[in-house]
Amino acid sequence: MATETTNNAPFAVIATGGKQYIVRKDDTLEVELLGEHEEGATIEFDTVLMTDDGKASKVGTPTTGSKVKATYLGTTKGKKLTIVRYKAKSNRDRRIGHRQKYSQVKIVSI
């Protein structure tokens, strides 16, 4: 998840993988899988919904047109989830496990 820094630091709101993230420079994020990339590759997020440099804010309609650059750090796995399906009075139950994979990125510039 993103790390908290000072309130006056520039930030941006980006959308990727169906979710929105507030990012600042040097934040490390776990986002939905971004496809095949090598570690250390530069990734650009062009769906920037809002930017703020500490003095003025810019809200996009729907995007601002600016880009956020990040470095791809690799893939990680989320926590293990156990799903239990159960039907009463029929002697039926089933356990299923799931562990989501994420892409880990570090924000380089806004």
MODELLER restraints for C-alpha pairs under 7 A, 6 or more apart:
rsr = mdl.restraints
at = mdl.atoms
rsr.add(forms.Gaussian(group=physical.xy_distance, feature=features.Distance(at['CA:1:A'], at['CA:28:A']), mean=6.63, stdev=0.5))
rsr.add(forms.Gaussian(group=physical.xy_distance, feature=features.Distance(at['CA:1:A'], at['CA:29:A']), mean=5.12, stdev=0.5))
rsr.add(forms.Gaussian(group=physical.xy_distance, feature=features.Distance(at['CA:1:A'], at['CA:30:A']), mean=6.32, stdev=0.5))
rsr.add(forms.Gaussian(group=physical.xy_distance, feature=features.Distance(at['CA:2:A'], at['CA:23:A']), mean=6.75, stdev=0.5))
rsr.add(forms.Gaussian(group=physical.xy_distance, feature=features.Distance(at['CA:2:A'], at['CA:27:A']), mean=5.47, stdev=0.5))
rsr.add(forms.Gaussian(group=physical.xy_distance, feature=features.Distance(at['CA:2:A'], at['CA:28:A']), mean=5.85, stdev=0.5))
rsr.add(forms.Gaussian(group=physical.xy_distance, feature=features.Distance(at['CA:2:A'], at['CA:29:A']), mean=5.72, stdev=0.5))
rsr.add(forms.Gaussian(group=physical.xy_distance, feature=features.Distance(at['CA:3:A'], at['CA:27:A']), mean=5.95, stdev=0.5))
rsr.add(forms.Gaussian(group=physical.xy_distance, feature=features.Distance(at['CA:8:A'], at['CA:54:A']), mean=4.94, stdev=0.5))
rsr.add(forms.Gaussian(group=physical.xy_distance, feature=features.Distance(at['CA:9:A'], at['CA:53:A']), mean=6.86, stdev=0.5))
rsr.add(forms.Gaussian(group=physical.xy_distance, feature=features.Distance(at['CA:9:A'], at['CA:54:A']), mean=6.09, stdev=0.5))
rsr.add(forms.Gaussian(group=physical.xy_distance, feature=features.Distance(at['CA:10:A'], at['CA:24:A']), mean=6.38, stdev=0.5))
rsr.add(forms.Gaussian(group=physical.xy_distance, feature=features.Distance(at['CA:10:A'], at['CA:52:A']), mean=5.42, stdev=0.5))
rsr.add(forms.Gaussian(group=physical.xy_distance, feature=features.Distance(at['CA:10:A'], at['CA:53:A']), mean=4.15, stdev=0.5))
rsr.add(forms.Gaussian(group=physical.xy_distance, feature=features.Distance(at['CA:10:A'], at['CA:54:A']), mean=5.56, stdev=0.5))
rsr.add(forms.Gaussian(group=physical.xy_distance, feature=features.Distance(at['CA:11:A'], at['CA:22:A']), mean=6.80, stdev=0.5))
rsr.add(forms.Gaussian(group=physical.xy_distance, feature=features.Distance(at['CA:11:A'], at['CA:23:A']), mean=5.57, stdev=0.5))
rsr.add(forms.Gaussian(group=physical.xy_distance, feature=features.Distance(at['CA:11:A'], at['CA:24:A']), mean=4.63, stdev=0.5))
rsr.add(forms.Gaussian(group=physical.xy_distance, feature=features.Distance(at['CA:11:A'], at['CA:51:A']), mean=5.93, stdev=0.5))
rsr.add(forms.Gaussian(group=physical.xy_distance, feature=features.Distance(at['CA:11:A'], at['CA:52:A']), mean=5.42, stdev=0.5))
rsr.add(forms.Gaussian(group=physical.xy_distance, feature=features.Distance(at['CA:11:A'], at['CA:53:A']), mean=6.59, stdev=0.5))
rsr.add(forms.Gaussian(group=physical.xy_distance, feature=features.Distance(at['CA:12:A'], at['CA:22:A']), mean=5.76, stdev=0.5))
rsr.add(forms.Gaussian(group=physical.xy_distance, feature=features.Distance(at['CA:12:A'], at['CA:23:A']), mean=5.42, stdev=0.5))
rsr.add(forms.Gaussian(group=physical.xy_distance, feature=features.Distance(at['CA:12:A'], at['CA:24:A']), mean=6.61, stdev=0.5))
rsr.add(forms.Gaussian(group=physical.xy_distance, feature=features.Distance(at['CA:12:A'], at['CA:48:A']), mean=6.91, stdev=0.5))
rsr.add(forms.Gaussian(group=physical.xy_distance, feature=features.Distance(at['CA:12:A'], at['CA:50:A']), mean=5.50, stdev=0.5))
rsr.add(forms.Gaussian(group=physical.xy_distance, feature=features.Distance(at['CA:12:A'], at['CA:51:A']), mean=4.28, stdev=0.5))
rsr.add(forms.Gaussian(group=physical.xy_distance, feature=features.Distance(at['CA:12:A'], at['CA:52:A']), mean=6.25, stdev=0.5))
rsr.add(forms.Gaussian(group=physical.xy_distance, feature=features.Distance(at['CA:12:A'], at['CA:110:A']), mean=6.94, stdev=0.5))
rsr.add(forms.Gaussian(group=physical.xy_distance, feature=features.Distance(at['CA:13:A'], at['CA:20:A']), mean=6.60, stdev=0.5))
rsr.add(forms.Gaussian(group=physical.xy_distance, feature=features.Distance(at['CA:13:A'], at['CA:21:A']), mean=5.51, stdev=0.5))
rsr.add(forms.Gaussian(group=physical.xy_distance, feature=features.Distance(at['CA:13:A'], at['CA:22:A']), mean=4.51, stdev=0.5))
rsr.add(forms.Gaussian(group=physical.xy_distance, feature=features.Distance(at['CA:13:A'], at['CA:23:A']), mean=6.22, stdev=0.5))
rsr.add(forms.Gaussian(group=physical.xy_distance, feature=features.Distance(at['CA:13:A'], at['CA:48:A']), mean=5.89, stdev=0.5))
rsr.add(forms.Gaussian(group=physical.xy_distance, feature=features.Distance(at['CA:13:A'], at['CA:49:A']), mean=5.45, stdev=0.5))
rsr.add(forms.Gaussian(group=physical.xy_distance, feature=features.Distance(at['CA:13:A'], at['CA:50:A']), mean=5.09, stdev=0.5))
rsr.add(forms.Gaussian(group=physical.xy_distance, feature=features.Distance(at['CA:13:A'], at['CA:51:A']), mean=6.48, stdev=0.5))
rsr.add(forms.Gaussian(group=physical.xy_distance, feature=features.Distance(at['CA:14:A'], at['CA:20:A']), mean=5.57, stdev=0.5))
rsr.add(forms.Gaussian(group=physical.xy_distance, feature=features.Distance(at['CA:14:A'], at['CA:21:A']), mean=5.40, stdev=0.5))
rsr.add(forms.Gaussian(group=physical.xy_distance, feature=features.Distance(at['CA:14:A'], at['CA:22:A']), mean=6.61, stdev=0.5))
rsr.add(forms.Gaussian(group=physical.xy_distance, feature=features.Distance(at['CA:14:A'], at['CA:47:A']), mean=5.78, stdev=0.5))
rsr.add(forms.Gaussian(group=physical.xy_distance, feature=features.Distance(at['CA:14:A'], at['CA:48:A']), mean=4.48, stdev=0.5))
rsr.add(forms.Gaussian(group=physical.xy_distance, feature=features.Distance(at['CA:14:A'], at['CA:49:A']), mean=5.72, stdev=0.5))
rsr.add(forms.Gaussian(group=physical.xy_distance, feature=features.Distance(at['CA:15:A'], at['CA:21:A']), mean=6.37, stdev=0.5))
rsr.add(forms.Gaussian(group=physical.xy_distance, feature=features.Distance(at['CA:15:A'], at['CA:47:A']), mean=5.68, stdev=0.5))
rsr.add(forms.Gaussian(group=physical.xy_distance, feature=features.Distance(at['CA:15:A'], at['CA:48:A']), mean=6.59, stdev=0.5))
rsr.add(forms.Gaussian(group=physical.xy_distance, feature=features.Distance(at['CA:17:A'], at['CA:32:A']), mean=5.32, stdev=0.5))
rsr.add(forms.Gaussian(group=physical.xy_distance, feature=features.Distance(at['CA:24:A'], at['CA:107:A']), mean=6.91, stdev=0.5))
rsr.add(forms.Gaussian(group=physical.xy_distance, feature=features.Distance(at['CA:25:A'], at['CA:107:A']), mean=5.32, stdev=0.5))
rsr.add(forms.Gaussian(group=physical.xy_distance, feature=features.Distance(at['CA:25:A'], at['CA:108:A']), mean=5.70, stdev=0.5))
rsr.add(forms.Gaussian(group=physical.xy_distance, feature=features.Distance(at['CA:25:A'], at['CA:109:A']), mean=5.72, stdev=0.5))
rsr.add(forms.Gaussian(group=physical.xy_distance, feature=features.Distance(at['CA:25:A'], at['CA:110:A']), mean=6.82, stdev=0.5))
rsr.add(forms.Gaussian(group=physical.xy_distance, feature=features.Distance(at['CA:26:A'], at['CA:106:A']), mean=6.08, stdev=0.5))
rsr.add(forms.Gaussian(group=physical.xy_distance, feature=features.Distance(at['CA:26:A'], at['CA:107:A']), mean=5.14, stdev=0.5))
rsr.add(forms.Gaussian(group=physical.xy_distance, feature=features.Distance(at['CA:26:A'], at['CA:108:A']), mean=5.96, stdev=0.5))
rsr.add(forms.Gaussian(group=physical.xy_distance, feature=features.Distance(at['CA:27:A'], at['CA:106:A']), mean=5.64, stdev=0.5))
rsr.add(forms.Gaussian(group=physical.xy_distance, feature=features.Distance(at['CA:27:A'], at['CA:107:A']), mean=5.45, stdev=0.5))
rsr.add(forms.Gaussian(group=physical.xy_distance, feature=features.Distance(at['CA:28:A'], at['CA:104:A']), mean=6.97, stdev=0.5))
rsr.add(forms.Gaussian(group=physical.xy_distance, feature=features.Distance(at['CA:28:A'], at['CA:105:A']), mean=5.69, stdev=0.5))
rsr.add(forms.Gaussian(group=physical.xy_distance, feature=features.Distance(at['CA:28:A'], at['CA:106:A']), mean=4.36, stdev=0.5))
rsr.add(forms.Gaussian(group=physical.xy_distance, feature=features.Distance(at['CA:28:A'], at['CA:107:A']), mean=6.49, stdev=0.5))
rsr.add(forms.Gaussian(group=physical.xy_distance, feature=features.Distance(at['CA:29:A'], at['CA:104:A']), mean=5.65, stdev=0.5))
rsr.add(forms.Gaussian(group=physical.xy_distance, feature=features.Distance(at['CA:29:A'], at['CA:105:A']), mean=5.40, stdev=0.5))
rsr.add(forms.Gaussian(group=physical.xy_distance, feature=features.Distance(at['CA:29:A'], at['CA:106:A']), mean=6.36, stdev=0.5))
rsr.add(forms.Gaussian(group=physical.xy_distance, feature=features.Distance(at['CA:30:A'], at['CA:102:A']), mean=5.73, stdev=0.5))
rsr.add(forms.Gaussian(group=physical.xy_distance, feature=features.Distance(at['CA:30:A'], at['CA:103:A']), mean=5.56, stdev=0.5))
rsr.add(forms.Gaussian(group=physical.xy_distance, feature=features.Distance(at['CA:30:A'], at['CA:104:A']), mean=4.55, stdev=0.5))
rsr.add(forms.Gaussian(group=physical.xy_distance, feature=features.Distance(at['CA:30:A'], at['CA:105:A']), mean=6.55, stdev=0.5))
rsr.add(forms.Gaussian(group=physical.xy_distance, feature=features.Distance(at['CA:31:A'], at['CA:102:A']), mean=5.56, stdev=0.5))
rsr.add(forms.Gaussian(group=physical.xy_distance, feature=features.Distance(at['CA:31:A'], at['CA:103:A']), mean=5.36, stdev=0.5))
rsr.add(forms.Gaussian(group=physical.xy_distance, feature=features.Distance(at['CA:31:A'], at['CA:104:A']), mean=6.43, stdev=0.5))
rsr.add(forms.Gaussian(group=physical.xy_distance, feature=features.Distance(at['CA:32:A'], at['CA:102:A']), mean=5.07, stdev=0.5))
rsr.add(forms.Gaussian(group=physical.xy_distance, feature=features.Distance(at['CA:32:A'], at['CA:103:A']), mean=5.97, stdev=0.5))
rsr.add(forms.Gaussian(group=physical.xy_distance, feature=features.Distance(at['CA:33:A'], at['CA:101:A']), mean=6.88, stdev=0.5))
rsr.add(forms.Gaussian(group=physical.xy_distance, feature=features.Distance(at['CA:33:A'], at['CA:102:A']), mean=5.18, stdev=0.5))
rsr.add(forms.Gaussian(group=physical.xy_distance, feature=features.Distance(at['CA:33:A'], at['CA:103:A']), mean=4.95, stdev=0.5))
rsr.add(forms.Gaussian(group=physical.xy_distance, feature=features.Distance(at['CA:34:A'], at['CA:103:A']), mean=6.37, stdev=0.5))
rsr.add(forms.Gaussian(group=physical.xy_distance, feature=features.Distance(at['CA:39:A'], at['CA:72:A']), mean=5.49, stdev=0.5))
rsr.add(forms.Gaussian(group=physical.xy_distance, feature=features.Distance(at['CA:39:A'], at['CA:73:A']), mean=5.21, stdev=0.5))
rsr.add(forms.Gaussian(group=physical.xy_distance, feature=features.Distance(at['CA:39:A'], at['CA:74:A']), mean=5.54, stdev=0.5))
rsr.add(forms.Gaussian(group=physical.xy_distance, feature=features.Distance(at['CA:40:A'], at['CA:71:A']), mean=5.66, stdev=0.5))
rsr.add(forms.Gaussian(group=physical.xy_distance, feature=features.Distance(at['CA:40:A'], at['CA:72:A']), mean=5.27, stdev=0.5))
rsr.add(forms.Gaussian(group=physical.xy_distance, feature=features.Distance(at['CA:40:A'], at['CA:73:A']), mean=6.02, stdev=0.5))
rsr.add(forms.Gaussian(group=physical.xy_distance, feature=features.Distance(at['CA:41:A'], at['CA:71:A']), mean=5.68, stdev=0.5))
rsr.add(forms.Gaussian(group=physical.xy_distance, feature=features.Distance(at['CA:41:A'], at['CA:72:A']), mean=5.35, stdev=0.5))
rsr.add(forms.Gaussian(group=physical.xy_distance, feature=features.Distance(at['CA:42:A'], at['CA:69:A']), mean=6.83, stdev=0.5))
rsr.add(forms.Gaussian(group=physical.xy_distance, feature=features.Distance(at['CA:42:A'], at['CA:70:A']), mean=5.73, stdev=0.5))
rsr.add(forms.Gaussian(group=physical.xy_distance, feature=features.Distance(at['CA:42:A'], at['CA:71:A']), mean=4.68, stdev=0.5))
rsr.add(forms.Gaussian(group=physical.xy_distance, feature=features.Distance(at['CA:42:A'], at['CA:72:A']), mean=6.27, stdev=0.5))
rsr.add(forms.Gaussian(group=physical.xy_distance, feature=features.Distance(at['CA:43:A'], at['CA:69:A']), mean=5.78, stdev=0.5))
rsr.add(forms.Gaussian(group=physical.xy_distance, feature=features.Distance(at['CA:43:A'], at['CA:70:A']), mean=5.13, stdev=0.5))
rsr.add(forms.Gaussian(group=physical.xy_distance, feature=features.Distance(at['CA:43:A'], at['CA:71:A']), mean=5.98, stdev=0.5))
rsr.add(forms.Gaussian(group=physical.xy_distance, feature=features.Distance(at['CA:43:A'], at['CA:72:A']), mean=6.70, stdev=0.5))
rsr.add(forms.Gaussian(group=physical.xy_distance, feature=features.Distance(at['CA:44:A'], at['CA:67:A']), mean=6.32, stdev=0.5))
rsr.add(forms.Gaussian(group=physical.xy_distance, feature=features.Distance(at['CA:44:A'], at['CA:68:A']), mean=5.65, stdev=0.5))
rsr.add(forms.Gaussian(group=physical.xy_distance, feature=features.Distance(at['CA:44:A'], at['CA:69:A']), mean=4.57, stdev=0.5))
rsr.add(forms.Gaussian(group=physical.xy_distance, feature=features.Distance(at['CA:44:A'], at['CA:70:A']), mean=6.26, stdev=0.5))
rsr.add(forms.Gaussian(group=physical.xy_distance, feature=features.Distance(at['CA:45:A'], at['CA:67:A']), mean=5.68, stdev=0.5))
rsr.add(forms.Gaussian(group=physical.xy_distance, feature=features.Distance(at['CA:45:A'], at['CA:68:A']), mean=5.13, stdev=0.5))
rsr.add(forms.Gaussian(group=physical.xy_distance, feature=features.Distance(at['CA:45:A'], at['CA:69:A']), mean=6.38, stdev=0.5))
rsr.add(forms.Gaussian(group=physical.xy_distance, feature=features.Distance(at['CA:46:A'], at['CA:66:A']), mean=6.55, stdev=0.5))
rsr.add(forms.Gaussian(group=physical.xy_distance, feature=features.Distance(at['CA:46:A'], at['CA:67:A']), mean=4.68, stdev=0.5))
rsr.add(forms.Gaussian(group=physical.xy_distance, feature=features.Distance(at['CA:46:A'], at['CA:68:A']), mean=6.60, stdev=0.5))
rsr.add(forms.Gaussian(group=physical.xy_distance, feature=features.Distance(at['CA:47:A'], at['CA:63:A']), mean=6.05, stdev=0.5))
rsr.add(forms.Gaussian(group=physical.xy_distance, feature=features.Distance(at['CA:48:A'], at['CA:63:A']), mean=5.45, stdev=0.5))
rsr.add(forms.Gaussian(group=physical.xy_distance, feature=features.Distance(at['CA:48:A'], at['CA:64:A']), mean=5.90, stdev=0.5))
rsr.add(forms.Gaussian(group=physical.xy_distance, feature=features.Distance(at['CA:48:A'], at['CA:65:A']), mean=6.94, stdev=0.5))
rsr.add(forms.Gaussian(group=physical.xy_distance, feature=features.Distance(at['CA:48:A'], at['CA:66:A']), mean=6.41, stdev=0.5))
rsr.add(forms.Gaussian(group=physical.xy_distance, feature=features.Distance(at['CA:48:A'], at['CA:67:A']), mean=6.42, stdev=0.5))
rsr.add(forms.Gaussian(group=physical.xy_distance, feature=features.Distance(at['CA:49:A'], at['CA:59:A']), mean=6.33, stdev=0.5))
rsr.add(forms.Gaussian(group=physical.xy_distance, feature=features.Distance(at['CA:49:A'], at['CA:60:A']), mean=5.28, stdev=0.5))
rsr.add(forms.Gaussian(group=physical.xy_distance, feature=features.Distance(at['CA:49:A'], at['CA:62:A']), mean=6.39, stdev=0.5))
rsr.add(forms.Gaussian(group=physical.xy_distance, feature=features.Distance(at['CA:49:A'], at['CA:63:A']), mean=4.67, stdev=0.5))
rsr.add(forms.Gaussian(group=physical.xy_distance, feature=features.Distance(at['CA:49:A'], at['CA:64:A']), mean=5.94, stdev=0.5))
rsr.add(forms.Gaussian(group=physical.xy_distance, feature=features.Distance(at['CA:50:A'], at['CA:58:A']), mean=5.66, stdev=0.5))
rsr.add(forms.Gaussian(group=physical.xy_distance, feature=features.Distance(at['CA:50:A'], at['CA:59:A']), mean=4.52, stdev=0.5))
rsr.add(forms.Gaussian(group=physical.xy_distance, feature=features.Distance(at['CA:50:A'], at['CA:60:A']), mean=5.84, stdev=0.5))
rsr.add(forms.Gaussian(group=physical.xy_distance, feature=features.Distance(at['CA:50:A'], at['CA:64:A']), mean=6.42, stdev=0.5))
rsr.add(forms.Gaussian(group=physical.xy_distance, feature=features.Distance(at['CA:51:A'], at['CA:57:A']), mean=5.80, stdev=0.5))
rsr.add(forms.Gaussian(group=physical.xy_distance, feature=features.Distance(at['CA:51:A'], at['CA:58:A']), mean=5.24, stdev=0.5))
rsr.add(forms.Gaussian(group=physical.xy_distance, feature=features.Distance(at['CA:51:A'], at['CA:59:A']), mean=6.65, stdev=0.5))
rsr.add(forms.Gaussian(group=physical.xy_distance, feature=features.Distance(at['CA:52:A'], at['CA:58:A']), mean=6.29, stdev=0.5))
rsr.add(forms.Gaussian(group=physical.xy_distance, feature=features.Distance(at['CA:67:A'], at['CA:110:A']), mean=6.66, stdev=0.5))
rsr.add(forms.Gaussian(group=physical.xy_distance, feature=features.Distance(at['CA:68:A'], at['CA:109:A']), mean=5.95, stdev=0.5))
rsr.add(forms.Gaussian(group=physical.xy_distance, feature=features.Distance(at['CA:68:A'], at['CA:110:A']), mean=4.64, stdev=0.5))
rsr.add(forms.Gaussian(group=physical.xy_distance, feature=features.Distance(at['CA:69:A'], at['CA:107:A']), mean=6.17, stdev=0.5))
rsr.add(forms.Gaussian(group=physical.xy_distance, feature=features.Distance(at['CA:69:A'], at['CA:108:A']), mean=5.56, stdev=0.5))
rsr.add(forms.Gaussian(group=physical.xy_distance, feature=features.Distance(at['CA:69:A'], at['CA:109:A']), mean=5.28, stdev=0.5))
rsr.add(forms.Gaussian(group=physical.xy_distance, feature=features.Distance(at['CA:69:A'], at['CA:110:A']), mean=6.50, stdev=0.5))
rsr.add(forms.Gaussian(group=physical.xy_distance, feature=features.Distance(at['CA:70:A'], at['CA:105:A']), mean=6.12, stdev=0.5))
rsr.add(forms.Gaussian(group=physical.xy_distance, feature=features.Distance(at['CA:70:A'], at['CA:106:A']), mean=5.33, stdev=0.5))
rsr.add(forms.Gaussian(group=physical.xy_distance, feature=features.Distance(at['CA:70:A'], at['CA:107:A']), mean=4.23, stdev=0.5))
rsr.add(forms.Gaussian(group=physical.xy_distance, feature=features.Distance(at['CA:70:A'], at['CA:108:A']), mean=4.95, stdev=0.5))
rsr.add(forms.Gaussian(group=physical.xy_distance, feature=features.Distance(at['CA:70:A'], at['CA:109:A']), mean=6.98, stdev=0.5))
rsr.add(forms.Gaussian(group=physical.xy_distance, feature=features.Distance(at['CA:71:A'], at['CA:105:A']), mean=5.52, stdev=0.5))
rsr.add(forms.Gaussian(group=physical.xy_distance, feature=features.Distance(at['CA:71:A'], at['CA:106:A']), mean=5.21, stdev=0.5))
rsr.add(forms.Gaussian(group=physical.xy_distance, feature=features.Distance(at['CA:71:A'], at['CA:107:A']), mean=6.47, stdev=0.5))
rsr.add(forms.Gaussian(group=physical.xy_distance, feature=features.Distance(at['CA:71:A'], at['CA:108:A']), mean=6.67, stdev=0.5))
rsr.add(forms.Gaussian(group=physical.xy_distance, feature=features.Distance(at['CA:72:A'], at['CA:104:A']), mean=6.35, stdev=0.5))
rsr.add(forms.Gaussian(group=physical.xy_distance, feature=features.Distance(at['CA:72:A'], at['CA:105:A']), mean=4.65, stdev=0.5))
rsr.add(forms.Gaussian(group=physical.xy_distance, feature=features.Distance(at['CA:72:A'], at['CA:106:A']), mean=6.68, stdev=0.5))
rsr.add(forms.Gaussian(group=physical.xy_distance, feature=features.Distance(at['CA:73:A'], at['CA:104:A']), mean=5.34, stdev=0.5))
rsr.add(forms.Gaussian(group=physical.xy_distance, feature=features.Distance(at['CA:73:A'], at['CA:105:A']), mean=5.33, stdev=0.5))
rsr.add(forms.Gaussian(group=physical.xy_distance, feature=features.Distance(at['CA:74:A'], at['CA:103:A']), mean=5.91, stdev=0.5))
rsr.add(forms.Gaussian(group=physical.xy_distance, feature=features.Distance(at['CA:74:A'], at['CA:104:A']), mean=5.52, stdev=0.5))
rsr.add(forms.Gaussian(group=physical.xy_distance, feature=features.Distance(at['CA:75:A'], at['CA:101:A']), mean=6.80, stdev=0.5))
rsr.add(forms.Gaussian(group=physical.xy_distance, feature=features.Distance(at['CA:75:A'], at['CA:102:A']), mean=5.56, stdev=0.5))
rsr.add(forms.Gaussian(group=physical.xy_distance, feature=features.Distance(at['CA:75:A'], at['CA:103:A']), mean=4.47, stdev=0.5))
rsr.add(forms.Gaussian(group=physical.xy_distance, feature=features.Distance(at['CA:75:A'], at['CA:104:A']), mean=5.76, stdev=0.5))
rsr.add(forms.Gaussian(group=physical.xy_distance, feature=features.Distance(at['CA:76:A'], at['CA:101:A']), mean=5.78, stdev=0.5))
rsr.add(forms.Gaussian(group=physical.xy_distance, feature=features.Distance(at['CA:76:A'], at['CA:102:A']), mean=5.23, stdev=0.5))
rsr.add(forms.Gaussian(group=physical.xy_distance, feature=features.Distance(at['CA:76:A'], at['CA:103:A']), mean=6.22, stdev=0.5))
rsr.add(forms.Gaussian(group=physical.xy_distance, feature=features.Distance(at['CA:76:A'], at['CA:104:A']), mean=6.64, stdev=0.5))
rsr.add(forms.Gaussian(group=physical.xy_distance, feature=features.Distance(at['CA:77:A'], at['CA:99:A']), mean=6.50, stdev=0.5))
rsr.add(forms.Gaussian(group=physical.xy_distance, feature=features.Distance(at['CA:77:A'], at['CA:100:A']), mean=5.77, stdev=0.5))
rsr.add(forms.Gaussian(group=physical.xy_distance, feature=features.Distance(at['CA:77:A'], at['CA:101:A']), mean=4.44, stdev=0.5))
rsr.add(forms.Gaussian(group=physical.xy_distance, feature=features.Distance(at['CA:77:A'], at['CA:102:A']), mean=5.90, stdev=0.5))
rsr.add(forms.Gaussian(group=physical.xy_distance, feature=features.Distance(at['CA:78:A'], at['CA:99:A']), mean=5.81, stdev=0.5))
rsr.add(forms.Gaussian(group=physical.xy_distance, feature=features.Distance(at['CA:78:A'], at['CA:100:A']), mean=5.20, stdev=0.5))
rsr.add(forms.Gaussian(group=physical.xy_distance, feature=features.Distance(at['CA:78:A'], at['CA:101:A']), mean=6.07, stdev=0.5))
rsr.add(forms.Gaussian(group=physical.xy_distance, feature=features.Distance(at['CA:79:A'], at['CA:99:A']), mean=6.02, stdev=0.5))
rsr.add(forms.Gaussian(group=physical.xy_distance, feature=features.Distance(at['CA:80:A'], at['CA:97:A']), mean=6.94, stdev=0.5))
rsr.add(forms.Gaussian(group=physical.xy_distance, feature=features.Distance(at['CA:80:A'], at['CA:98:A']), mean=5.89, stdev=0.5))
rsr.add(forms.Gaussian(group=physical.xy_distance, feature=features.Distance(at['CA:80:A'], at['CA:99:A']), mean=4.79, stdev=0.5))
rsr.add(forms.Gaussian(group=physical.xy_distance, feature=features.Distance(at['CA:81:A'], at['CA:97:A']), mean=5.66, stdev=0.5))
rsr.add(forms.Gaussian(group=physical.xy_distance, feature=features.Distance(at['CA:81:A'], at['CA:98:A']), mean=5.16, stdev=0.5))
rsr.add(forms.Gaussian(group=physical.xy_distance, feature=features.Distance(at['CA:81:A'], at['CA:99:A']), mean=6.22, stdev=0.5))
rsr.add(forms.Gaussian(group=physical.xy_distance, feature=features.Distance(at['CA:82:A'], at['CA:95:A']), mean=6.85, stdev=0.5))
rsr.add(forms.Gaussian(group=physical.xy_distance, feature=features.Distance(at['CA:82:A'], at['CA:96:A']), mean=5.82, stdev=0.5))
rsr.add(forms.Gaussian(group=physical.xy_distance, feature=features.Distance(at['CA:82:A'], at['CA:97:A']), mean=4.60, stdev=0.5))
rsr.add(forms.Gaussian(group=physical.xy_distance, feature=features.Distance(at['CA:82:A'], at['CA:98:A']), mean=6.49, stdev=0.5))
rsr.add(forms.Gaussian(group=physical.xy_distance, feature=features.Distance(at['CA:83:A'], at['CA:95:A']), mean=5.74, stdev=0.5))
rsr.add(forms.Gaussian(group=physical.xy_distance, feature=features.Distance(at['CA:83:A'], at['CA:96:A']), mean=5.00, stdev=0.5))
rsr.add(forms.Gaussian(group=physical.xy_distance, feature=features.Distance(at['CA:83:A'], at['CA:97:A']), mean=6.04, stdev=0.5))
rsr.add(forms.Gaussian(group=physical.xy_distance, feature=features.Distance(at['CA:84:A'], at['CA:94:A']), mean=5.76, stdev=0.5))
rsr.add(forms.Gaussian(group=physical.xy_distance, feature=features.Distance(at['CA:84:A'], at['CA:95:A']), mean=4.66, stdev=0.5))
rsr.add(forms.Gaussian(group=physical.xy_distance, feature=features.Distance(at['CA:84:A'], at['CA:96:A']), mean=6.38, stdev=0.5))
rsr.add(forms.Gaussian(group=physical.xy_distance, feature=features.Distance(at['CA:85:A'], at['CA:93:A']), mean=5.47, stdev=0.5))
rsr.add(forms.Gaussian(group=physical.xy_distance, feature=features.Distance(at['CA:85:A'], at['CA:94:A']), mean=5.12, stdev=0.5))
rsr.add(forms.Gaussian(group=physical.xy_distance, feature=features.Distance(at['CA:85:A'], at['CA:95:A']), mean=6.46, stdev=0.5))
rsr.add(forms.Gaussian(group=physical.xy_distance, feature=features.Distance(at['CA:86:A'], at['CA:92:A']), mean=5.97, stdev=0.5))
rsr.add(forms.Gaussian(group=physical.xy_distance, feature=features.Distance(at['CA:86:A'], at['CA:93:A']), mean=4.35, stdev=0.5))
rsr.add(forms.Gaussian(group=physical.xy_distance, feature=features.Distance(at['CA:86:A'], at['CA:94:A']), mean=6.56, stdev=0.5))
rsr.add(forms.Gaussian(group=physical.xy_distance, feature=features.Distance(at['CA:87:A'], at['CA:93:A']), mean=6.38, stdev=0.5))
